[in-house]
Amino acid sequence: MSHARKFANTLGTMFDEFRAARSVAAAMEAGRRPPERALRTLGLDDSIFNGMYR
C-alpha cells in the first residue's frame, strides 16, 4: 500500500471518529441517548448509558 493511500485511509478514519464524537456529544447535550453506531465507532459500550437517557 502506498504512503498516500495509508494517509488517506488514516485521515478518513479520523473524520469518522470526529463525526461520531460530535454525534454523541450533541445527543448527550440534548438529553438523548447517543446513537449506537457512533458509540461502536468510538469503541464505547452502550451499557454505560443505560438508565441515563430514555
mmCIF file as gemmi writes it, N, C-alpha and C atoms, coordinates in Angstrom:
data_model
loop_
_atom_site.group_PDB
_atom_site.id
_atom_site.type_symbol
_atom_site.label_atom_id
_atom_site.label_alt_id
_atom_site.label_comp_id
_atom_site.label_asym_id
_atom_site.label_entity_id
_atom_site.label_seq_id
_atom_site.pdbx_PDB_ins_code
_atom_site.Cartn_x
_atom_site.Cartn_y
_atom_site.Cartn_z
_atom_site.occupancy
_atom_site.B_iso_or_equiv
_atom_site.pdbx_formal_charge
_atom_site.auth_seq_id
_atom_site.auth_asym_id
_atom_site.pdbx_PDB_model_num
ATOM 1 N N . MET Axp A 1 ? 0.848 -1.176 0 1 0 ? 1 A 1
ATOM 2 C CA . MET Axp A 1 ? 0 0 0 1 0 ? 1 A 1
ATOM 3 C C . MET Axp A 1 ? 0.895 1.24 0 1 0 ? 1 A 1
ATOM 4 N N . SER Axp A 2 ? 0.569 2.175 -0.82 1 0 ? 2 A 1
ATOM 5 C CA . SER Axp A 2 ? 1.408 3.361 -0.933 1 0 ? 2 A 1
ATOM 6 C C . SER Axp A 2 ? 1.214 4.283 0.279 1 0 ? 2 A 1
ATOM 7 N N . HIS Axp A 3 ? 2.189 5.142 0.449 1 0 ? 3 A 1
ATOM 8 C CA . HIS Axp A 3 ? 2.145 6.09 1.564 1 0 ? 3 A 1
ATOM 9 C C . HIS Axp A 3 ? 0.906 6.984 1.467 1 0 ? 3 A 1
ATOM 10 N N . ALA Axp A 4 ? 0.578 7.435 0.278 1 0 ? 4 A 1
ATOM 11 C CA . ALA Axp A 4 ? -0.576 8.32 0.092 1 0 ? 4 A 1
ATOM 12 C C . ALA Axp A 4 ? -1.881 7.6 0.432 1 0 ? 4 A 1
ATOM 13 N N . ARG Axp A 5 ? -1.975 6.34 0.073 1 0 ? 5 A 1
ATOM 14 C CA . ARG Axp A 5 ? -3.187 5.573 0.356 1 0 ? 5 A 1
ATOM 15 C C . ARG Axp A 5 ? -3.347 5.356 1.863 1 0 ? 5 A 1
ATOM 16 N N . LYS Axp A 6 ? -2.255 5.048 2.546 1 0 ? 6 A 1
ATOM 17 C CA . LYS Axp A 6 ? -2.293 4.884 4.007 1 0 ? 6 A 1
ATOM 18 C C . LYS Axp A 6 ? -2.724 6.18 4.678 1 0 ? 6 A 1
ATOM 19 N N . PHE Axp A 7 ? -2.167 7.278 4.198 1 0 ? 7 A 1
ATOM 20 C CA . PHE Axp A 7 ? -2.508 8.579 4.76 1 0 ? 7 A 1
ATOM 21 C C . PHE Axp A 7 ? -3.994 8.875 4.564 1 0 ? 7 A 1
ATOM 22 N N . ALA Axp A 8 ? -4.503 8.617 3.369 1 0 ? 8 A 1
ATOM 23 C CA . ALA Axp A 8 ? -5.911 8.863 3.089 1 0 ? 8 A 1
ATOM 24 C C . ALA Axp A 8 ? -6.806 7.979 3.95 1 0 ? 8 A 1
ATOM 25 N N . ASN Axp A 9 ? -6.415 6.746 4.16 1 0 ? 9 A 1
ATOM 26 C CA . ASN Axp A 9 ? -7.185 5.832 4.995 1 0 ? 9 A 1
ATOM 27 C C . ASN Axp A 9 ? -7.215 6.315 6.444 1 0 ? 9 A 1
ATOM 28 N N . THR Axp A 10 ? -6.066 6.736 6.956 1 0 ? 10 A 1
ATOM 29 C CA . THR Axp A 10 ? -5.983 7.238 8.322 1 0 ? 10 A 1
ATOM 30 C C . THR Axp A 10 ? -6.796 8.516 8.479 1 0 ? 10 A 1
ATOM 31 N N . LEU Axp A 11 ? -6.728 9.369 7.507 1 0 ? 11 A 1
ATOM 32 C CA . LEU Axp A 11 ? -7.488 10.622 7.549 1 0 ? 11 A 1
ATOM 33 C C . LEU Axp A 11 ? -8.987 10.348 7.535 1 0 ? 11 A 1
ATOM 34 N N . GLY Axp A 12 ? -9.422 9.405 6.724 1 0 ? 12 A 1
ATOM 35 C CA . GLY Axp A 12 ? -10.831 9.034 6.68 1 0 ? 12 A 1
ATOM 36 C C . GLY Axp A 12 ? -11.31 8.474 8.01 1 0 ? 12 A 1
ATOM 37 N N . THR Axp A 13 ? -10.49 7.645 8.635 1 0 ? 13 A 1
ATOM 38 C CA . THR Axp A 13 ? -10.837 7.092 9.946 1 0 ? 13 A 1
ATOM 39 C C . THR Axp A 13 ? -10.934 8.194 10.989 1 0 ? 13 A 1
ATOM 40 N N . MET Axp A 14 ? -10.033 9.15 10.93 1 0 ? 14 A 1
ATOM 41 C CA . MET Axp A 14 ? -10.061 10.262 11.878 1 0 ? 14 A 1
ATOM 42 C C . MET Axp A 14 ? -11.361 11.061 11.733 1 0 ? 14 A 1
ATOM 43 N N . PHE Axp A 15 ? -11.769 11.325 10.504 1 0 ? 15 A 1
ATOM 44 C CA . PHE Axp A 15 ? -13.01 12.079 10.298 1 0 ? 15 A 1
ATOM 45 C C . PHE Axp A 15 ? -14.232 11.282 10.744 1 0 ? 15 A 1
ATOM 46 N N . ASP Axp A 16 ? -14.224 9.962 10.548 1 0 ? 16 A 1
ATOM 47 C CA . ASP Axp A 16 ? -15.323 9.121 11.032 1 0 ? 16 A 1
ATOM 48 C C . ASP Axp A 16 ? -15.435 9.21 12.555 1 0 ? 16 A 1
ATOM 49 N N . GLU Axp A 17 ? -14.307 9.149 13.225 1 0 ? 17 A 1
ATOM 50 C CA . GLU Axp A 17 ? -14.308 9.227 14.683 1 0 ? 17 A 1
ATOM 51 C C . GLU Axp A 17 ? -14.723 10.612 15.161 1 0 ? 17 A 1
ATOM 52 N N . PHE Axp A 18 ? -14.309 11.643 14.45 1 0 ? 18 A 1
ATOM 53 C CA . PHE Axp A 18 ? -14.701 13.003 14.814 1 0 ? 18 A 1
ATOM 54 C C . PHE Axp A 18 ? -16.212 13.174 14.683 1 0 ? 18 A 1
ATOM 55 N N . ARG Axp A 19 ? -16.785 12.677 13.581 1 0 ? 19 A 1
ATOM 56 C CA . ARG Axp A 19 ? -18.242 12.767 13.394 1 0 ? 19 A 1
ATOM 57 C C . ARG Axp A 19 ? -18.983 12.001 14.476 1 0 ? 19 A 1
ATOM 58 N N . ALA Axp A 20 ? -18.474 10.828 14.836 1 0 ? 20 A 1
ATOM 59 C CA . ALA Axp A 20 ? -19.112 10.018 15.871 1 0 ? 20 A 1
ATOM 60 C C . ALA Axp A 20 ? -19.069 10.738 17.22 1 0 ? 20 A 1
ATOM 61 N N . ALA Axp A 21 ? -17.933 11.314 17.553 1 0 ? 21 A 1
ATOM 62 C CA . ALA Axp A 21 ? -17.796 12.032 18.825 1 0 ? 21 A 1
ATOM 63 C C . ALA Axp A 21 ? -18.73 13.232 18.864 1 0 ? 21 A 1
ATOM 64 N N . ARG Axp A 22 ? -18.836 13.924 17.757 1 0 ? 22 A 1
ATOM 65 C CA . ARG Axp A 22 ? -19.737 15.078 17.689 1 0 ? 22 A 1
ATOM 66 C C . ARG Axp A 22 ? -21.188 14.646 17.846 1 0 ? 22 A 1
ATOM 67 N N . SER Axp A 23 ? -21.534 13.519 17.249 1 0 ? 23 A 1
ATOM 68 C CA . SER Axp A 23 ? -22.894 12.988 17.342 1 0 ? 23 A 1
ATOM 69 C C . SER Axp A 23 ? -23.231 12.593 18.776 1 0 ? 23 A 1
ATOM 70 N N . VAL Axp A 24 ? -22.291 11.933 19.448 1 0 ? 24 A 1
ATOM 71 C CA . VAL Axp A 24 ? -22.507 11.525 20.84 1 0 ? 24 A 1
ATOM 72 C C . VAL Axp A 24 ? -22.641 12.761 21.73 1 0 ? 24 A 1
ATOM 73 N N . ALA Axp A 25 ? -21.776 13.736 21.54 1 0 ? 25 A 1
ATOM 74 C CA . ALA Axp A 25 ? -21.825 14.949 22.362 1 0 ? 25 A 1
ATOM 75 C C . ALA Axp A 25 ? -23.132 15.71 22.16 1 0 ? 25 A 1
ATOM 76 N N . ALA Axp A 26 ? -23.588 15.814 20.923 1 0 ? 26 A 1
ATOM 77 C CA . ALA Axp A 26 ? -24.839 16.526 20.646 1 0 ? 26 A 1
ATOM 78 C C . ALA Axp A 26 ? -26.027 15.808 21.275 1 0 ? 26 A 1
ATOM 79 N N . ALA Axp A 27 ? -26.037 14.486 21.198 1 0 ? 27 A 1
ATOM 80 C CA . ALA Axp A 27 ? -27.14 13.723 21.79 1 0 ? 27 A 1
ATOM 81 C C . ALA Axp A 27 ? -27.146 13.876 23.307 1 0 ? 27 A 1
ATOM 82 N N . MET Axp A 28 ? -25.982 13.798 23.927 1 0 ? 28 A 1
ATOM 83 C CA . MET Axp A 28 ? -25.912 13.93 25.378 1 0 ? 28 A 1
ATOM 84 C C . MET Axp A 28 ? -26.33 15.326 25.82 1 0 ? 28 A 1
ATOM 85 N N . GLU Axp A 29 ? -25.928 16.322 25.063 1 0 ? 29 A 1
ATOM 86 C CA . GLU Axp A 29 ? -26.29 17.699 25.404 1 0 ? 29 A 1
ATOM 87 C C . GLU Axp A 29 ? -27.797 17.92 25.298 1 0 ? 29 A 1
ATOM 88 N N . ALA Axp A 30 ? -28.423 17.244 24.341 1 0 ? 30 A 1
ATOM 89 C CA . ALA Axp A 30 ? -29.867 17.388 24.148 1 0 ? 30 A 1
ATOM 90 C C . ALA Axp A 30 ? -30.668 16.466 25.073 1 0 ? 30 A 1
ATOM 91 N N . GLY Axp A 31 ? -29.969 15.646 25.858 1 0 ? 31 A 1
ATOM 92 C CA . GLY Axp A 31 ? -30.652 14.752 26.781 1 0 ? 31 A 1
ATOM 93 C C . GLY Axp A 31 ? -31.154 13.474 26.132 1 0 ? 31 A 1
ATOM 94 N N . ARG Axp A 32 ? -30.587 13.127 24.991 1 0 ? 32 A 1
ATOM 95 C CA . ARG Axp A 32 ? -30.988 11.902 24.284 1 0 ? 32 A 1
ATOM 96 C C . ARG Axp A 32 ? -29.896 10.855 24.405 1 0 ? 32 A 1
ATOM 97 N N . ARG Axp A 33 ? -30.29 9.629 24.167 1 0 ? 33 A 1
ATOM 98 C CA . ARG Axp A 33 ? -29.332 8.518 24.146 1 0 ? 33 A 1
ATOM 99 C C . ARG Axp A 33 ? -28.501 8.623 22.861 1 0 ? 33 A 1
ATOM 100 N N . PRO Axp A 34 ? -27.198 8.525 22.969 1 0 ? 34 A 1
ATOM 101 C CA . PRO Axp A 34 ? -26.346 8.615 21.773 1 0 ? 34 A 1
ATOM 102 C C . PRO Axp A 34 ? -26.622 7.465 20.802 1 0 ? 34 A 1
ATOM 103 N N . PRO Axp A 35 ? -26.444 7.708 19.508 1 0 ? 35 A 1
ATOM 104 C CA . PRO Axp A 35 ? -26.648 6.649 18.508 1 0 ? 35 A 1
ATOM 105 C C . PRO Axp A 35 ? -25.694 5.478 18.733 1 0 ? 35 A 1
ATOM 106 N N . GLU Axp A 36 ? -26.219 4.277 18.596 1 0 ? 36 A 1
ATOM 107 C CA . GLU Axp A 36 ? -25.418 3.07 18.834 1 0 ? 36 A 1
ATOM 108 C C . GLU Axp A 36 ? -24.241 2.977 17.863 1 0 ? 36 A 1
ATOM 109 N N . ARG Axp A 37 ? -24.468 3.364 16.63 1 0 ? 37 A 1
ATOM 110 C CA . ARG Axp A 37 ? -23.381 3.29 15.639 1 0 ? 37 A 1
ATOM 111 C C . ARG Axp A 37 ? -22.215 4.205 16.027 1 0 ? 37 A 1
ATOM 112 N N . ALA Axp A 38 ? -22.535 5.402 16.524 1 0 ? 38 A 1
ATOM 113 C CA . ALA Axp A 38 ? -21.482 6.322 16.942 1 0 ? 38 A 1
ATOM 114 C C . ALA Axp A 38 ? -20.713 5.764 18.131 1 0 ? 38 A 1
ATOM 115 N N . LEU Axp A 39 ? -21.415 5.132 19.056 1 0 ? 39 A 1
ATOM 116 C CA . LEU Axp A 39 ? -20.756 4.534 20.209 1 0 ? 39 A 1
ATOM 117 C C . LEU Axp A 39 ? -19.823 3.409 19.781 1 0 ? 39 A 1
ATOM 118 N N . ARG Axp A 40 ? -20.272 2.576 18.836 1 0 ? 40 A 1
ATOM 119 C CA . ARG Axp A 40 ? -19.431 1.48 18.338 1 0 ? 40 A 1
ATOM 120 C C . ARG Axp A 40 ? -18.194 2.023 17.635 1 0 ? 40 A 1
ATOM 121 N N . THR Axp A 41 ? -18.367 3.098 16.862 1 0 ? 41 A 1
ATOM 122 C CA . THR Axp A 41 ? -17.229 3.7 16.154 1 0 ? 41 A 1
ATOM 123 C C . THR Axp A 41 ? -16.164 4.156 17.139 1 0 ? 41 A 1
ATOM 124 N N . LEU Axp A 42 ? -16.604 4.68 18.279 1 0 ? 42 A 1
ATOM 125 C CA . LEU Axp A 42 ? -15.667 5.173 19.278 1 0 ? 42 A 1
ATOM 126 C C . LEU Axp A 42 ? -15.181 4.084 20.229 1 0 ? 42 A 1
ATOM 127 N N . GLY Axp A 43 ? -15.741 2.882 20.092 1 0 ? 43 A 1
ATOM 128 C CA . GLY Axp A 43 ? -15.33 1.783 20.951 1 0 ? 43 A 1
ATOM 129 C C . GLY Axp A 43 ? -15.916 1.852 22.346 1 0 ? 43 A 1
ATOM 130 N N . LEU Axp A 44 ? -17.047 2.552 22.483 1 0 ? 44 A 1
ATOM 131 C CA . LEU Axp A 44 ? -17.693 2.675 23.785 1 0 ? 44 A 1
ATOM 132 C C . LEU Axp A 44 ? -18.772 1.615 23.948 1 0 ? 44 A 1
ATOM 133 N N . ASP Axp A 45 ? -18.998 1.21 25.172 1 0 ? 45 A 1
ATOM 134 C CA . ASP Axp A 45 ? -20.033 0.234 25.486 1 0 ? 45 A 1
ATOM 135 C C . ASP Axp A 45 ? -21.329 0.999 25.749 1 0 ? 45 A 1
ATOM 136 N N . ASP Axp A 46 ? -22.404 0.645 25.049 1 0 ? 46 A 1
ATOM 137 C CA . ASP Axp A 46 ? -23.654 1.389 25.209 1 0 ? 46 A 1
ATOM 138 C C . ASP Axp A 46 ? -24.316 1.148 26.559 1 0 ? 46 A 1
ATOM 139 N N . SER Axp A 47 ? -23.851 0.158 27.318 1 0 ? 47 A 1
ATOM 140 C CA . SER Axp A 47 ? -24.454 -0.111 28.624 1 0 ? 47 A 1
ATOM 141 C C . SER Axp A 47 ? -24.151 1.001 29.631 1 0 ? 47 A 1
ATOM 142 N N . ILE Axp A 48 ? -23.131 1.812 29.377 1 0 ? 48 A 1
ATOM 143 C CA . ILE Axp A 48 ? -22.841 2.897 30.316 1 0 ? 48 A 1
ATOM 144 C C . ILE Axp A 48 ? -23.918 3.976 30.271 1 0 ? 48 A 1
ATOM 145 N N . PHE Axp A 49 ? -24.733 3.958 29.229 1 0 ? 49 A 1
ATOM 146 C CA . PHE Axp A 49 ? -25.789 4.95 29.105 1 0 ? 49 A 1
ATOM 147 C C . PHE Axp A 49 ? -27.147 4.423 29.565 1 0 ? 49 A 1
ATOM 148 N N . ASN Axp A 50 ? -27.208 3.153 30.005 1 0 ? 50 A 1
ATOM 149 C CA . ASN Axp A 50 ? -28.467 2.594 30.493 1 0 ? 50 A 1
ATOM 150 C C . ASN Axp A 50 ? -28.913 3.355 31.737 1 0 ? 50 A 1
ATOM 151 N N . GLY Axp A 51 ? -30.162 3.751 31.745 1 0 ? 51 A 1
ATOM 152 C CA . GLY Axp A 51 ? -30.702 4.468 32.878 1 0 ? 51 A 1
ATOM 153 C C . GLY Axp A 51 ? -30.438 5.964 32.857 1 0 ? 51 A 1
ATOM 154 N N . MET Axp A 52 ? -29.539 6.417 31.997 1 0 ? 52 A 1
ATOM 155 C CA . MET Axp A 52 ? -29.244 7.846 31.938 1 0 ? 52 A 1
ATOM 156 C C . MET Axp A 52 ? -30.21 8.579 31.013 1 0 ? 52 A 1
ATOM 157 N N . TYR Axp A 53 ? -30.565 7.911 29.921 1 0 ? 53 A 1
ATOM 158 C CA . TYR Axp A 53 ? -31.415 8.534 28.913 1 0 ? 53 A 1
ATOM 159 C C . TYR Axp A 53 ? -32.545 7.595 28.553 1 0 ? 53 A 1
ATOM 160 N N . ARG Axp A 54 ? -33.592 8.166 28 1 0 ? 54 A 1
ATOM 161 C CA . ARG Axp A 54 ? -34.734 7.356 27.566 1 0 ? 54 A 1
ATOM 162 C C . ARG Axp A 54 ? -34.661 7.075 26.1 1 0 ? 54 A 1
